[in-house]
Each structure stands twice: as C-alpha cells, then as structure tokens.
C-alpha cells in the first residue's frame, strides 16, 4: 500500500513511527551544508567553522539549513594502534572534532561527519567496516549530530538487499546504542534497492550515483538511465539532474517521515547550472522530499543562487509535516526533452504542483484538474473545487509566493522556459 493512500495524516504519522528508524530525528528531510561538492578533500577546521558562520550570516540557518557536514578526508592516516579508534587529522582540525562541534553548536547548528561502510573511504582514508561500535562511540563522544555513511571499498558485501542491509545495519545499531540522536544518512548509491530495506535502519538513503552540475547531459561514468537505474549494477558518478530525477520518479511511494529518498546534494551555486536550471533542480528536490544539503562555497556564492536556496515557499513544500513526496502525473515528449506535471499532497489538504520543462525550447501547456487529481485516492470533490493559486517562484513584496487569484476546472495556459519549472500551491477556496 502506498503511504499516500492512507486516509489521514495522523495514520500516516503512526505508521511512519513504526516503519521508520525510531531515533527521533529527520522527522522532515534534513537541511544544511556539506563540504564535498565544492571542496572534496580540501577541507579543514576553518572551512567548516566559517561555513557554519555563513549559514547564520546569510539567513540560511533560520530557513532550516541547520546541519554542517564535514565530508571525507577529515581523518588521520591510520587508526590509533592501541585503541583501534578513528582519529582526526590534527593539522587540519587542531581543536579536534569535538572542538568544531562546540563551535557549531554555539551557533545553534548541528555537526555532520562522514565515513564509509568499507575498509577505506572514497578518499582512501580509514573507514568503518568492522569498527562500527568504536566509531559510533567516537561520534557520540564528539557530539556529532549526523553521519553520512558511504559505500566505497565494501569488500563485496553488496549485491543482494540482505548483504547491504546487514552491512549498514551494523552502524545503525551502533549509533542507536550510543543513546545520542544522530541522523543516519546512508550513501550506498541506490545499490540493492535501499528504499526496500533501509526504512527501519536509516533516516535517508541515496537513490543513485553521484550528482554533477549538469542538467540534462549524459556521461558514460553514469551508465544507467531511467527505470533501469532502479537495478543498476554500476551506479557511477557524474549523473545529471534529470538522470537522477528520472531514476527516482517512482520512489516517492517508499519515503515517509524519518525515512527519505536522498537524490544527492544540491548543485545550486556550485558550477555550470544556469539560474533557470538551478530553480528547476531545487524545486524538484524539494518536491521529492529529498534532503536539501547545499554544496556551494558559501563564501563566494552568487546572489541569484542564494535567492534560490532561500525560497521559503518551496522549502515549505519540502518540510511539510505530511511527508508525502510528489508523484508524476504525466510526462509528454517534446522536441529534445519533455514536459512533466508533478503533484504533491500537503498536510493541510492543499497541494503543490510543478510543471517541468526538460527541453531546450519554451513549452506551453495547461493543467486539467480531471488529470491532475485522478491519482488522489479516497478524496472527492477536488476536481470540482475552486482553488486559490499561488506562484511559488514569484514574490509578494519581499516574500516568495504571489497569489494569482482563483481557478476551477483547470489552470489555463502555462508557459515554461527552456529547462525551467513553474510551481504553484493550490489552496481550497470553498
């Protein structure tokens, strides 16, 4: 049964508490910043603490971006030979991870850290396979709030859901045993279908190979496309925005409060995306209830990208208490791309819709309510109702979200620019 077929938000919440990892965190998708997309292994304490300060100074913390993620290459070259414990690179992190955590917590933010369910991390640093108890204990002692747990050098302990479940569950159990609430963000690239086995052991799981700052480009390093990506034997990397979205399109039914599909970090402000493409990327990640982890350099981010990341109207869709990911109503091929209609149910019996254009030409369409609401179960009257419509990408004064009046039966002609998106909130007027 899909979660969206449940008759009430309360019932969905009850089932979520039973079916999800019961650690009390990530009730809505986690939001924050992570070092990898812009800095890879070139990180140190100053970068992390300065980025934390920028989250505050730029107004991002107050919009919900509260996790500050230290990604790979924070570690010392080897474990402590006597205790087998992980240690940090003292040159990069002179105050230690606990010292960084104290500074981050002092800003009312939370600290994330990284490891891999393998013998080495992707940056070839010591990882956690076989040392789950020791490492979870260290993270708790350092007062870490989130663990991103990768999939490199897993020594063949993958290939079936049971193998991957057991390997990732070992860290889940170790984290829970510490008694500290730590968001557990699995990063196994969608291998073995984590949406089917990870809901009770992790707060989120990656659905595909690694993202890159390309909107529609194809790259042989990301070999799987479309639905075949659900059973991809080599997830790869350099996956475009639309590649990841297309692989994840049917997975919304598998996520709910405390258990989220992770479409990978945000490329807004990182590199090659245009502002239009960045708006589309941000909108679709938000609608799919993916964690929203900024990957840009916050010291140099451009104003237009920052404005996109600060769109509270779109963030509110992502953080809606109901937890229902959007689903695609239809996709229509046009020229060198397609036009797609997406619908997200919200907890207040309202809706958010997105019209996405992946082609290189402007496209015009309309939205008929007979089509829009045909997949809404156990509800009546939606097609006949009058709806107040708010454009989520237009401003009313200083605030995102401009009321466009009311509609019934259909939303008339909608023009969507190349690689663009139009997003609306629908609220019942009667």
Secondary structure, DSSP 8 states (H G I E B T S, - for coil): --GGGSS-HHHHHHHHHHHS--SS--SS--EEEESHHHHTT---HHHHHHHHHHHHHTT-GGGT--EEE--SS-B-SS--TTT----B-TTT-TTHHHHHHHHHHHTT-EEEEEEESSSB-TTS-B--TT-HHHHHHHHHHTT--EEEEE-TT-TT--SSHHHHHHHHHHHHHHHHHTTS--EEEE--TTTT-HHHH-TTT-SEEE-SS-B-S-SS---TTS---GGGGGG-S---S-B-HHHHHHHHTTGGGG-BTTBEEE---B-TTTSS--HHHHHHHHHHHHHTT--EEE-S-TTT--HHHHHHHT-HHHHHHHT-TT----EEEEEEEETTEEEEEEEEE-TTS-EEEEEEE-SSS-EEEEEEHHHHTTT-TT--STTTSEEEEEEEEEEETTEEEEEEEEEESEEEEEEE-TT-EEEEEEEE--
